[in-house]
Amino acid sequence: MPTLTSAMAMDGENYLHPEGPQLDNSLFSVTPTSMEPQTTQAATEEEEEAEEEEAEELGHVDTYAEYKPSKSTIGISHPDIVVETNTLSSVPPPDITYTLSIPESTIKNGLLSALQLEAIIYACQQHEVILQNKQRAGFLIGDGAGVGKGRTVAGIILENYLKGRKKALWFSISNDLKFDAERDLKDIDAATIPVHALNKIKYGDTATSEGVLFATYSALIGESQAGGQLRTRIKQILDWCKPEFDGVIIFDECHKAKNATSTKMGKAVLDLQSKLPHARVVYASATGASEPKNMIYMSRLGIWGEGTPFRTFDDFLHSIEKRGVGAMEIVAMDMKVSGMYIARQLSFSGVSFRIEEIGLDGDFKEVYNKAAKLWAEALKTFMQAADELGMVSRKSLWGQFWSSHQRFFKYLCIAAKVRSLVELAQKELEAGKCIVIGLQSTGESRTREVLDENDGHLDRFVSAAEGVFQSLVTKHFPSEKQSREKAPSNKRKRKPRGRQPKVPKHSMDNSIVINITDDSSSDSDGIDTDSNSSPDSLLDNDDVIFVNQTSYQTARIEEMKQDLLNKIAELGKELPLNTLDELIDKFGGPDKVSEMTGRKGRVVRRPDGTVRYESRAEQGLTIDHINLKEKDRFMSGEKLVAIISEAASSGISLQADKRVKNQRRRVHMTLELPWSADRAIQQFGRTHRSNQVTAPEYIFLISELAGERRFASIVAKRLESLGALTHGDRRATETRDLSRYNFENKYGTKALDKITKAILGFIDNKVPPPKGYPGGDAMFFRDMKAGMVDVGILCKEPRIGNNNEKGRSIVHKQNHLFQYFTDNFDYLIEKDKKEGKYDMGILDLAPGNDEIYEETQETFLTAGNPQDGQVVLYKVGLHNLISGL
């Protein structure tokens, strides 16, 4: 009797079950330890705290302050209101010492606004600084989406071009953005600076003499073996630049280089900066560092390394993460004071945010219940098959199982909202507005699988959810391997030629070699038939086991697999269709909808009612240019509905621009929240940009299915920390109205720990279960425990009692369990607030009724670039004028 959605089971380390879901740092991660009470850091702080203050005595004031350049006096005002967070506005930028060379006409005609010119000045000024490690200092432009980073970057390139530095590198995330780069240069009267696309230049060719070399981040790891000679793009770039290169390197949308130590792309970004120490580096992104660990590629900021308080990046990371969001806010402020960072964003004045909680109809609940029960059955079947085969290492198996489980239920959550979204959108269209729908999943991979299975013919819409389930069973169901596959991490030593050692005959008789790999991405059932391999080498391989099997058992395993596939096919008849294809169909087909995604084809309904698969490419247009064409159709008013995925979430402008025909107010509906806040911010910024007639309206659609809040919580957590680091104030992103869905913090972990122990009967929880549960509290705890067994979180145990589930559907149980969780979550936060231990970050004291007096003052000297500075620590007292305290 499964009672939890993927949202509860998919993530979170196994609490008691050794084969339960295992994903890191999730909302529901609970350490698989004993149930003994743990001494928390909060408890220690409680003992040490001498004085406690009521959290209510500290107040939030307005999050933003209107932004005007404080030290730069040139240029005309920006066309729209631009703001800065209160915390960042409380510190000044350094004095200006740099003199611009940009023509007076460009400035007077307003081709670059005052705040864009300010960013250019500070970037060029910071480039005059040489860090302790002999590398030139870099600059981070953290301006929000729509402020005009493109023109600012073009201005930096023009300034350096006029200074005689004729070569520049511009990295971005898509080759299509080369056209935007050319447009930005043209807009500031710098059209004479040529832009060369690296993907159009042959490997090894360095003939281009000057101008901007435009490339994508993925190009940094490109290589060619043509002619038997290895050529790489990064070497080609370095050869073009020459070792003494001191021109500009722009890392546009630089959030794409995050995780620099764990991805080839990130390592290439670090390598390029290291090999061109004199280059003038500019990092540009609205989401430059959603978490401190993603700042690793910003090696030119001079925050860590030789001559700084942090010897390595890891030292910096440890110090910041240990101190929480408040420390991240201080980092952003310090970077601004030092002259290495600037971060403004468009005012959200006029922008409306709202969350629409979508109700679930009876038919959907029935399908959901069937799906949850089949997944619970699949878990038992997978475990039974693995046991019969004697599998020892199951990390890869469960990694695949739970990630598929997560994707399946995500597709269901999205599908539950399609009908309501279409109804909402139709009302907005009738009101004279136009629609932008944000999606992440296109479902193309499943569509192409079905297309291949049917020899290129498709006469029906495809269910992405069914495809995920089917693919899991087809590719990853525990099965016998008639031979051996080498694990990726193992380097097998070759045996010396000659006579092989004898192996006891019985050790190989009637045996099946089963390969166990920890590489969860491997779908291969292939074998390595190395002629030097011997039975010995098989026995030496830790990832290979031998199990005596019979043909009966072989047939039994296959029968279990086929039975599961048949049940999936039966369920598939009721599962929802691919969301993107269904949306386009309900809005009237491709002629009515501008699709800006990365997929190459789609399933459409023809005028006669039949369905077919067709390519998105059009005559005279390659698939690479189709998104730009669809954008033009939307901006001209030819189409009034646009659907965008991640492929169109960076660099593309869909706002109600004063220069385009379609000036209807944009209603931006987020049907599927992106996995990361980086992507969320990028998508939100498509419709709220400079030079717009009206500000957009944002609608977040979240189903009443409590498990979907799990997805929202990931994004909310990132938005909160993103606001702290990229804008110096965690409240900066709370206006997006998702903060109430943020469970991914220490309170979420504590709340989960409490409810799990309460469900298991290990503790008496102070927070009671939700009222009105059919059967009362005892039935609630019994149902929840059974459900956690069914989704692999708890170990299996015999069921007792009757199985009458009247009035207790799976959706109903899930929502009550999440209610119990959020009740505990709210209780813990309220408790910490009352005890004065709730971390509210940087706050404004004395919002009205308090008087501040200084107690002590202490000055600390700090080493810095380009000059030393000081930090003054004030200890203050607070006097409440009303209470007299």
N, C-alpha and C positions, 0 to 999 in steps of 0.2 A: 504494500500500500504506500506508494511514493507520495510524500506530502510536500516536497520542496521543489521549486523550480531549479533549473540550472543556476539561477542567480544565487541560490543558497549553497548548492553543492559543488558548483563548478570550480570555485576558487577556494582557497583556504587549505592549509595543510591538514592532513588527516589528524583528527582529534584523537580517536582511539583506533580507527581502522587502518591497518598497515597498507591497504590498497586503495584508500580513498583519494579524493581529488588532491593534487599537489601542485599548487602554483604559488609563487613567492609574493610576499608583502601585500597580500590582498586584504580586503576588508575582513574576510572571515578566516584569517590566519590565526591558528591557535597552536601553541607549542605542544607537541605530543608528550607531555610529561605527566607526572603523577598529579593527583588532585589536591595536593597539599597547598594550603594558603601561601601566597607569595608576598614577599616584602617588596613593595613598589617604591619607585623613586618618589612618588607623591607622598607616601607615608613618611619617608625620611624627611622630606621638606616640611611636613606637618610638624614634626618634632622640633625641627630647628627654627621654625618661624617664630619670632618673638612677638611681632605685631601683625594682626590681621586686619584687613580692610574689606569692607563690603564692596563687591564688584560694582554695585549700583552707584557708588559714589563717583565712579569714573565714567565720563560720557563721551560718546562719539559726536563729533561735529561734522559738517559737510565734508565729504570725502575729497572733493576736488577744489582747486582754486584756479581761476582763469589765468592763462599763461601769457606773459609778454616777456620778450627778451630783456633781461635785467642789465646787461653790460654791453650788448651790441646795439648800435643805434642806426644801422643802415637798413634800407629796404622798406617796402610798404607792408602793411598788415596782411596776415594770411586771410584768404577769402572766407574762412569759417572760424567759429569760436573754437579755440584750442585750450585744453586744460592740462593741469599737472596735479598729481596727488598732493595733499596737504603736507605729508611728511617730506616729499622731495622739494616742495616749494619753500620749506622752512630753512633750507640750506642754499647758499649762493654758489654759482659757478665761479671759476677763477677769473682774474682780470684778463683782458684781451691784450695780447702782445703781437699778434700776427696781422699783417696787412694784405688784403685781398688783391688779386690781379684781374678778377672777373670784370669785364667791361661795364662802364657806368650805364650804358644803354640797357643792358640786361637787368640791372638793378632797378633803374627808373621805370622801366616798362612793366615791372612786376612779374617778370618771367620766373624769378625766384623770390619767394616771400621773405619777410624779415626773419621768421623762425627757421626757414630753410637755410638762409645765409648764415644765421647764427651757428647752426650745426656744421656747416662747411668750415667756418672760421675755427671752431674748437677742434674739429678733426685735423685740419692742417696744422694747427698750433701744437696739438699732441704729437703729431708726426715729427716735430722738431726735436723731440725728446729721445735720447738713447738710454735704454734700460741698463741695469747693472750687468746683464748677460751679453751686452754688446749688440743686442737686437733693437730695432727701432720700435718705439711704442705704438700701439694700435688704438683704435677708437671704436666704441660701440654705440650705434644709433638704435635706440630702443623705442622709437616712435611707433605709436599704434597704427593699425591698418587704416589707410585712407588719408593720413596726414601728408603724404607726398615724399616717401623715402626715395622713390625712383628719381625724382628731380634732384633731391639732395645729393644722391650718389652721382648723378650726371654732373652736378655742379662741382663735386670734388675732383672728378676726372678732368673736367674743363680747366679748373684752377691749376692742376698739375701739368696739363698739356701746355698751358700758357707759360708755365715756368720752365718749359723745355723737356719735361718728362713725357715723351710722346707715346709710350707704351703703357697699357693698363690691362689687367686681368679682371674679368667680371664673371663670377660664378653664381648660378642660380639653379632652380630645381627643374626647369623645363626648357627645352629648346625654343618653344613658342615664345618665351619671354624675351628672346632676342629682339623681336619686333617692338616690344615695350621699351627695351633699352634704346633702340634707335629713335623711337618716338620721344622719349625723355630728353635725349640729346638735341633732337630737333626743336623741342619746345623751349629750350634755353639758348637758341641760336648757335648751337654747336654741331649742326648737321655735317660740317666738314670733317669731323672726327669719324673715321670709318669703323664699323663694327663687323668683325669677322667671326663667323660661327665655326667653332672647332670641329663640329661633326661634319662639316662640308670640306674640311682640309684633310688630305691624305696623311696617314701615319708617316712620321719622319720628315714631313715638309715644314721647313721653318722660313720660307721665303718671304712671308708677310713682314713688311718693314716696320710699320707703325700703326697706331690705332688701338682699338679695344678688341681683345681676344675673348669672345663670349663662349662659355662652356657650362655644362651641367656638372653637378657633384659626381654623378655616376661616371662621367667621362674621366675623372681623375684616376679611376681604376681600370680604364679601358686598355686593352692590349691587342696586338695582332701578330699572327705567326706567318703572315704572307711571305712567300719566297724562302721559307725556312729560317727566317730571321725574326727574333722577338723584338717587337717595337711597342713601347708603352706611351700613353698620352702624357703621363706626368713628365717623362724624360723629354718629350717633344715640347712641352710647356717650358721646362727649365732651359732647354737649348734656345728657345725663342727669347726668353727673358735675359739670358746671360747671368753669370754669378753676381755681378755688381749691380743688378737691377735695383733701382730705387723708386720705381713707379708705384702706382696704386694697385692693390689687390682688393677687390670687393667680394666679400662673402655675403651675397644677398640671400635673404631667407635662410640665415645661417643656422636656424634651428635644425636644419637637415643634417648638420654635421655633428649632432649630439651623439653621445655614446662613443666618443672618439677612440677609446682604447679597445672597444669590443667590435668595431666594424672596420672593414678595409677602407671605406670611404672616409671615416673619421680619422683614421691613421694617416691617410693621404693628405688630409687638410693640415694636420700637425706637421707632417714631413715637408710639405711645400713651404710652410712658414719658417721652418728650421733651415732649409736650404737657401732661402732668400732673406737673409737677416736684415737687409737694408730696405726691404719693401715697405711701402706705406699701407698698412692693413686696416681695412674698415669692415667691421661686423655690422650687418644691418638686418634686423628682424623685430617684428612686434612681439615675438615670443622667443626671444634669444635664450632664455634660461628658465624654463618652467620649474626646474629643480637645480640645486647647486651643482649636482654631479654632472649636469649637462654643460657646465661652463668650461670643461676641461680643454676644449678646442680653442678657447680664447687666451692663448698663451701670451699674446702681446699686450695684455692689459697691465702686466707688471704687478699683479696682486700677490702672486706666489713666485717662488724661485729665488735666485741669488739676490741678496740685498734687500729682501722683504721679510716680514715677520714669519712667513710660512715657507719653509724650505722646499716643500713639494706641494703639488696640487692636493694630494691625499691629506696632508696636514691641514690645509685650508678647509677641505671638505669636512673633515672630522670636527674641526672647531665650529663650523657653521651649523652642521646638522645636530651637534650636541646641544646647541643653544636655541634651536627652533626658529620659528618664523621671525621673531624679533631680530635675530642676528642677520637674517636675510634682508630685512628692511634697512638695517644699519649699513650693510654692504652697498646697497643701491645708493644711499645718501653719500657715503664716502667716495664712491666712484664719481658722482656728480661734482662734489667739492674738488676732487683731484683733476677734473677736466678730461676724464676719459669716457664720459657717458652722458647721454642726453636722452630724455624720455618724455615725450608729450603725447597726448592723444586727442582726437576730436571730442568735443563736448557731447555728452549723451543727452543734452537738452532736446526735448522733442521726441526722443526715442522711447518707445514703450516696450515693456517686457511683461509677458504673462505666461503662466503654465496652465495648459489645458489637460486636466486629468480625464482620460478617455475611459468610459465604462465598457465593460465586456458583455457581449450578448450571450445568450444561452448556448447557441451553436458553437461559438468559439470555446466556451468553457468545456464543453463536452469533448471537443477535439483535443484541447489542452490536457484534460484528464487522461484520455486514451494515450496520448504521447508520453506523458509522465510515467504511466504504468508500463508502457512498452520499454522505456529506457531503464526502468527498475528491473524488468525481466532481462533486458540485454546485459545489465551488469552481472546478474546471477549467471547467465549463460557464458559470458566471457570468463568469469572466475572458474566456473565448472570446467570449461575447455582447458584453461591454463593449468588447473589442478591435474586433469587427466593426462596432460602432456608432460607434467613434471617441470614446468617452467620455473626457473630459480629467480632470474632477474626480470622484473616486470615493469621497470621504469618507463621504457618506451611505450609499452602497451597502454599503461594507464595515462601516460601523457597524451597519447592520441585519443583515448576514450573521453577524457574529461574536456579536452579542448573542443572536440566535436560536440559534446554535450552542451558546452557553452554557446557555440555558434548556432546550434539547432534552436535553442530556446530564445536566443537573440532574434533570430528570424521570425519566430512566433510573436515575440513582443512587438516587433515592427509591423507585422502583418495585421495585428489586432487594431492598429490605428489608421489603416489606409482609408476605410470608409468614412470615418469621422473627419480625416484630413480633407478629403475631397469635398465633403459637405461644407466645411469651414471655408475652404478655398473658393467655392462657388459663391458663397455669400460675399466674400471680400471682392471678388471680380465684379459682382453686381453693384458693389458700392464704389466702383470706379478705381479700384486698386489693381496691382499686379502681384503675382506670386513667385517667390523663390523657395524651393524646397531643398533642404540639406539632407543628403544621404551619404553613407560611407560604402555600403556593400552594393555591388551591382548584380551579383549572382551570375556573372558571365561564365565563370569556370564550370558551374553545373550545366548551364545551357550548352556549352561547347561539348561537354561529356555526352549529353543526350544526342547532340548533333552527330558526333562521331559514331555513337552506337547505331544510329539510323542512316548511316552512309550519306550524311549531309542533308537529310530531309527532316523537317520538323513541322508537325501540323497541330501542335498544342502548346499552351503555355507551360512552363516548367516550374516545379516547386524546388526552391533552393534548399529548404529545410529537409525535404526527402532526400535530396542529393547528398547532403552532409551525412545523414544517418547511413544511407546505402554505401557511400564511399568508405566509411569507417569499417563496416562489416566486411565489405569486399576486399579491402586492402590490409586490414589490421586484425582480423579475427584470428585468435591463436590457431596456428596450423603447423603441420609437420613439414620440416624442411628436409627434402631428400638429399641434400648436400649442405655445404658449409659456406657461409659468407663471412668475410673478414670484417671485424668491427673497425670503424673509422679510427678509433683512438689507439688500436693495437698495432704495433709494428712487429710482424712475425719474422723471426730470424730464420733464414734458410738453413736447412740441415746440410752438412757437408756431403758431397757426392760420395757414392760408394754404397756398401751394404747397409741397409736400414736395420735398426735394432728390432728384435722380435717383439711382437705384441701378442699377449695371450689370445688364443683364437676366440674364446668365449666373449671377449670384450667387444667384438664387432658383430657377432651374430645377431640377426634380427633386430639390429639397432637403427634408430633414426637419429640423424644429427639435427639438433635444433639450435639455430643461431639466435642468440639474445644480444641485441644491440641497444646501447643507451642513446643512440641518435634517433630522436623521435621524428625527425623529418624524413627518415629513410623509408621509402615504400618498397624497396627492392627485395625481391625474393630470389635474386640471382645468386650464382655460385662462383667461387674462385677455384678454377681447376688447375692450380699450379702443379706442374709435373713433379716438383720436388716435395710436394706435401706428402705426408705419411700419416698413418694412424697416430703416431707419436705426436706429431705437430698438432693434431686435432685435440688430443688430450691435454696438451700444454696450453691451449687457448682458453683463457678464463671465460670467454663469452660463448663457449660451445658446450653443450651437455649432451649426454647420450641417454636415451630412454628406450627401454624395451617396449615395443608396441606390437599389436597384432592388427591384421587387416580389419578385424571387427571394430577395433577402436578407431582406426582411420576412417572407416565408413561412418562411425558414430559422430565423430567431430564434424565431418562434412554435412551430415544430416542436421546437426544443431545449427550450423551456419545457414543452410538453405531454409530451414524453418524460420529463422530470424529474418532473413531476406524476404520471405513470403509475407510475413506479418508487416514488415516495413512497407512493402508494395501495397498491401491492403490499407494501411494507415495513410499512405500517400494519396489515395483517392480523395481524402478529406482535408489534407494539409493545404494551407494557403499557397497561392502562386507566387512567382518571383515578384517582389514588391515594385521594382522599377518598371518592369513591363506592364504590370497591372495599373500602376499610376498613369503611365502614358496612355494606356488603353482607355481608362475612365475619363481622362481629360480630352479625349477625342482623337488620339493618335499622334504620330510624329509631326503632322502638319500644324498641330496646335501647341506643341511643347518643344522648347529649346533644351535639348539634353547636352550637358557639358560634363562628360565622364570620360573614363579611360577605356571603355569597352569598344570593341571593333564592330560588333553586330548586335541585333536585338530581335525579339519575337514580336511581330505586329499583326493586328487584325485587318484584313483587307475589306474593301467596300462590300464584297459579297458575303462577308461573315466568316470566311475561312481564315486560318492562321498560318503564318509562314515566318521563317527566319530570313532576315535580310541584313546586308552590310550597312554600316552607318556612312560609309564613304559615298561621296556624290561625284558626278561627272565634273572633271576639271579640278577636283579638290582631293588631296590625300587625307588619310585619316588624321594626320598630324594637324591639319588646318581646319578640320570640321568644327572643333570647339569654338574657334575664333569666329567662324561664320555663324554658328548658332548664337553666339553672344551678340553679334551685330543684329540678328533678326529679333532678339529680345529687346535690345536697346532702341531699335527703330519702331517697336510696337507691332511688328508683323506677328509676333507671338507674345502672349501675355503670361505664360507659365514657363518658368525655368527650373530645371532639376540639376543640381550640382553635386558632384562627389569630390573626393579628395583631389582628384586629378585637376579639378578646376578651382581648388580652394586657395591657391596662392597666386597673387599677381593679377587676377582678372577682376575687372570693375563692373559691377552690376547696379550701382546706385542710381537714384533719380537725378542724373547729371543734367545740368543746365544746358549742355551742348548737344543733347540728343533729343529725339522726337518723343520717345516714351518717358514722360515725366510723371507718370502715376506713382503714388506712394507704394514703396516695396513692402510686402508682408513676407517676412522671412520665417518660414516654418521649418523647425528642426524635427524631422521625423525620426532620425536615428542620430543619437549623439555620438560624436567621434570618440575613439578610444582614448585620446589624449587631449589635454587642454590646448596644447599647441595647435592641433588641428581644429579644435572648436573655435579658438580665437581667429584663426585664419579664415574659417568659413563665415563667422559673424562679420568679419571685416570686408566681405565682398559687397555688402549692401549699405554699409555706413562709411562714406568716404567724403573727401573734400568736394566742394563745388556742387553740392546737391540741392535740389529744390525743396525736398522734404526729407526728414529723417525717417528711417525704416521702423517697422513694427515687428518685434520678435515674438514668435509663439513657439513654446516648447511643448511638444505633445508627449505625455507620459501616460501609459496605460495604468488602470487601477491595479494591475498585477504588481504586487509589492516587490517582487523580485527585480523589476526593471529599475527600481530605485538604486539597485546595486550598480548598474551601469552609470546612472546619473551621478552616483557618489564618487566614482573615479574621476569624472570630469570636474565635479565641484571641488574636489580636493586639489586638483592641479590648478584650477582657476584661482583658488585662494592663494596658493603659494606663488603662482605666476604673478598675481597682483602685487605680492610682496617683493618679489625679486626684480621684475622688469619695470615696475612703476613705484617701488619703494613703499607700498602700503597694501597690506593684504585686503583691505576693504575696497580696493580699486576695482576688483572684479566681482564683488558681491552684488553689485547692481544688476548683474545678469540673472539674479533671482534663483540661483541654483544652490546657494549655500546651505539651505535647509536639507538638502539631499547629501550633504557631506558626512558620511559615516566612517570614512577611511582615515582614522586618526586614533590616538591612544584610547579615547572614549569608546570608539567602535570596538576596539579589541577587548577592552574591559567588559563592555556590555555583552559581547559574544561569549566571553569566558563565563560570565555570571549565568546567562540563560542556559548554556550547555550544562553547567554543573547543576543548575536547578532542575532541568529536564531529566538528568541522570539520577536526581535525588540525593546529590552529595551535599547540597546546602539548602537552607531555607532562605529564599530570596525576599528582600524587603518589598520588592515591586511585585504586585499580584499579577496573575495572567489577565488577558483582556476579558472584560465582562461579556456575558451573553453567549459564551461558547457552548454549543449543544453538548449536553452531558456533563457540564461543569468543569471545574479545575482539574479533577483527576483524569477525565477523558482528554482534556487538552494536553496534559503531560504525556499520557499514553500515546496519543496520536503523533505528537511531535517526535517522541523517541522512535516510534516505528518508522516515521518518515525519514529521519536521519540515518536509519539503518538502510533504507531503500536507496538512498543516494550515496551510500558508501562512506558517510562520515563516521558512523559508529559501527562496531562489530555486530555481526548477526547474532540474534538470540531467539529462542523459541517464542512464538506468539501464544498468548493466552487470552482467554475471554472471547466474547462474541465479536464478529466482524461486521456488525451492522453499521453502515456509514451514513445513515439517513441524516441529511442536513449538513454533512461535512464533506463537501467536495474538495478536491485537491487545491483549487484556487482559493477556496474559503479558508482552508487550513494554512496555506502559505501566507495569506494576508494577516491572519491572526498571529502567526509566528513572527512576522515582521513587526506587527504592532507591539508584541511583547518585547521584541528587540529594541524598537525605538523608545518605548516607555523606559526601559533600563538605560538607554543612551541618554535620554533627557534628564533622568534622575541623577546620573553621574555628573553631568555638566552643571546642573543646578546646585548640587552638593559642593562642587569645587568653587563655584561662584560665591556661595555663602561663606565658604572658608577662606576666600581670598587667594585661591591657588589657581584660578583659571587664567591661562595666558591670553591676554587680549592684545598683545603686541604693543605697538607705539600708540599711546593715547594722548588726548589733550586734557590736561588738568584744568580744573576750575572753569567748567563750561558756563558758569553763571552765578552760582551761589557760594563759591568757594574763594578763599583768599590764600595765595601762595607766599611763603616766606622762606628765605634761604637759610640753611643751617650750616653747610660747609661747602668749600670749593677747592678742587684739586686739579692741577694741570699736569698733563702727560705730554712729553715731546714724542713725535712720531716721524720715522723715516719715510720718505715718499718720493714719488716722481711727478713732476720735475723738481719739486722742492720739498723740504721738510715742513712739517706742520705741527699742530698741537691739538690735543683733545682735552676739553675741560669737563670734569665730572662734578655736577652739582648734586648735593643732597638737599632735598627740600621738604618742608612741612606743609600740610594742608589744613586750613582753618575753615570750617563750615560756618558761614555767617548766619544761617537760619537756626541750626541746632546749637551753635555755640561750642561745638566740640573742638 
